[in-house]
Amino acid sequence: MNFGTVKISEQKKLQFKLKNTANCAFFIDVRFQNNRFEEGYSPPSESHLMNVFGLDFKEGTLPANSEITVGIAFNPT
């Protein structure tokens, strides 16, 4: 997700949809994952990420043949 330019102490929120097209419910656990593997790069800690990003939905069960909209807020410090 690309939040573009967000000023410090301001917040921008984006959304995405999770859709379950199966005939059974499934459990969801939404987490942040760093996918940068550059030499010398030190990823931010999970606690730092949780202070900067917020999720409307972190975990739960998505019923069969349903969808949920998840909001992600970015608040740079």
BELJO-V953103 format. One line per field, one symbol per residue. ss: DSSP state (h for helix, s for strand, l for the rest). phi: phi as a letter, one per 20 degrees, with the letter a starting at -180 (. if undefined). burial: b if it has 16 or more other ideal C-beta (glycine too) atoms within 10 Angstrom, else e. Layout:
BEGIN
ss = ???
phi = ???
burial = ???
END
This chain:
BEGIN
ss = lllllllllllssssssssslllllssssllllllllllllllllhhhhhhhssslllsssslllssssssssslll
phi = .demecfgmdcccdcbddcdeeecfbedcececedecffnedffffffgffedcdfcdbrddfglcbcedecddcfd
burial = eeeeeeeeeeeeeeeeeeebeeeeeeeeeeeeeeeeeeeeeeeeeeeeeeeeeeeeeeeeebeeeeeeeeebebeee
END
